[in-house]
Amino acid sequence: MLVLSIIFITYYFARLIKGNLFHNQIIKGSDISLKQAMTTDKTEKTKLGKELISSSYCMFLALPLAITEYIFLIKAIPLDSLKYPTIIMIFYSLLNIVFSKGFGKPKNMDLTTEEGIFNYKVTASKIKRYSVKGFITALGCLVYYGYMFYGFIK
């Protein structure tokens, strides 16, 4: 648990400094998805699909990291002397999952029309590297994992 605390402190410190660590992959993926929707050649679509997968390989690290973080939070309940910080982090994480918008092609956007393409580009341009919510989340998680690290070494 001590090693995981150090890993999460490092991750959230990087997120605090650099913003959304997956921002470039999300923007690049949305551009490739748009190109793929606009092309009619089947081989070009296949090529763009492979490019999309290869350009977003580091996004696949986010799922194991999130699962590890949730396991850490659940395992930390009996180890936490106050219990409230860990329970608050669990509820905050669950609220983020429930209310997250996620990025993808919205169901009402038709990428075969000019209006749909325009709406998709507007939606993609709204993705920010830095946000107030992201800063507060990173700061809160950094404080929590620092607290847990201190609790483990004392």
Beta strands, then each sheet from edge to edge (+ up, - down):
end
